[in-house]
Amino acid sequence: MSDLYQVIYISMATKMMSEQDIERILDQATKNNLKTDITGILLYKSGLFMQYLEGTRIAVKNLYTKIKNDHRHTSLIKMHEKPIVERVFKNWAMEFRHLNDINSLLNFDAYLRSHIDDTAKENNRETIYNFIMSFDQRN
Ligand SMILES: Cc1cc2nc3c(=O)[nH]c(=O)nc-3n(C[C@H](O)[C@H](O)[C@H](O)COP(=O)(O)O)c2cc1C
């Protein structure tokens, strides 16, 4: 039986990330995720991360705990978690997008507000979920 699970979290980098810093994270992520069969996407803009993880429930939970303790970012907020029947990003061990178009900015505004207050967080859960799903590989 497949026991697939998805998680979306947002976080703040503890310093501005250079391309090299991002590369280092992605190298680690890709290497590990291929082993643990985790797939997903990492978004970054102006010191803010958003990441979508999918895989078996246990693999996702273990990875989330590991990522949460990583000092390269802080203030993690879990925006979404749910069992799923099918992967959305099944060929992406960890896709990366550095966001800079207008559309992304609008959604990132919602994201920023989520860091500031709980009401905004509740209101923005769906926006953030839909934003991640707009990168759906199957589209
Ligand atoms: C924003 C962010 C996203 C990360 N994403 C992943 C990931 O998808 N997979 C992963 O294995 N590590 C990821 N990491 C790195 C982990 O926190 C951790 O440093 C790494 O898994 C340790 O790898 P190791 O056990 O091979 O030393 C991420 C770190 C950050 C800051």
PDBQT file of the ligand as one rigid body, heavy atoms in Angstrom, charges set to zero:
ROOT
HETATM    1  C1  LIG A 201      15.576  25.469   2.614  1.00  0.00    +0.000 C 
HETATM    2  C2  LIG A 201      16.220  24.125   2.759  1.00  0.00    +0.000 A 
HETATM    3  C3  LIG A 201      15.727  23.041   2.054  1.00  0.00    +0.000 A 
HETATM    4  C4  LIG A 201      16.310  21.781   2.184  1.00  0.00    +0.000 A 
HETATM    5  N1  LIG A 201      15.797  20.724   1.486  1.00  0.00    +0.000 NA
HETATM    6  C5  LIG A 201      16.331  19.496   1.635  1.00  0.00    +0.000 A 
HETATM    7  C6  LIG A 201      15.800  18.376   0.951  1.00  0.00    +0.000 A 
HETATM    8  O1  LIG A 201      14.848  18.445   0.180  1.00  0.00    +0.000 OA
HETATM    9  N2  LIG A 201      16.406  17.171   1.166  1.00  0.00    +0.000 N 
HETATM   10  C7  LIG A 201      17.482  17.014   1.981  1.00  0.00    +0.000 A 
HETATM   11  O2  LIG A 201      17.965  15.901   2.142  1.00  0.00    +0.000 OA
HETATM   12  N3  LIG A 201      18.005  18.069   2.627  1.00  0.00    +0.000 NA
HETATM   13  C8  LIG A 201      17.472  19.306   2.478  1.00  0.00    +0.000 A 
HETATM   14  N4  LIG A 201      18.017  20.368   3.146  1.00  0.00    +0.000 N 
HETATM   15  C9  LIG A 201      19.244  20.151   3.916  1.00  0.00    +0.000 C 
HETATM   16  C10 LIG A 201      18.942  19.511   5.264  1.00  0.00    +0.000 C 
HETATM   17  O3  LIG A 201      18.486  20.477   6.177  1.00  0.00    +0.000 OA
HETATM   18  C11 LIG A 201      20.226  18.858   5.834  1.00  0.00    +0.000 C 
HETATM   19  O4  LIG A 201      21.261  19.819   5.945  1.00  0.00    +0.000 OA
HETATM   20  C12 LIG A 201      20.746  17.751   4.941  1.00  0.00    +0.000 C 
HETATM   21  O5  LIG A 201      19.704  16.893   4.568  1.00  0.00    +0.000 OA
HETATM   22  C13 LIG A 201      21.831  16.954   5.674  1.00  0.00    +0.000 C 
HETATM   23  O6  LIG A 201      22.337  16.047   4.767  1.00  0.00    +0.000 OA
HETATM   24  P1  LIG A 201      23.321  14.906   5.244  1.00  0.00    +0.000 P 
HETATM   25  O7  LIG A 201      22.565  14.105   6.275  1.00  0.00    +0.000 OA
HETATM   26  O8  LIG A 201      23.616  14.142   3.982  1.00  0.00    +0.000 OA
HETATM   27  O9  LIG A 201      24.532  15.611   5.806  1.00  0.00    +0.000 OA
HETATM   28  C14 LIG A 201      17.429  21.617   3.041  1.00  0.00    +0.000 A 
HETATM   29  C15 LIG A 201      17.914  22.717   3.749  1.00  0.00    +0.000 A 
HETATM   30  C16 LIG A 201      17.336  23.962   3.614  1.00  0.00    +0.000 A 
HETATM   31  C17 LIG A 201      17.881  25.129   4.373  1.00  0.00    +0.000 C 
ENDROOT
TORSDOF 0
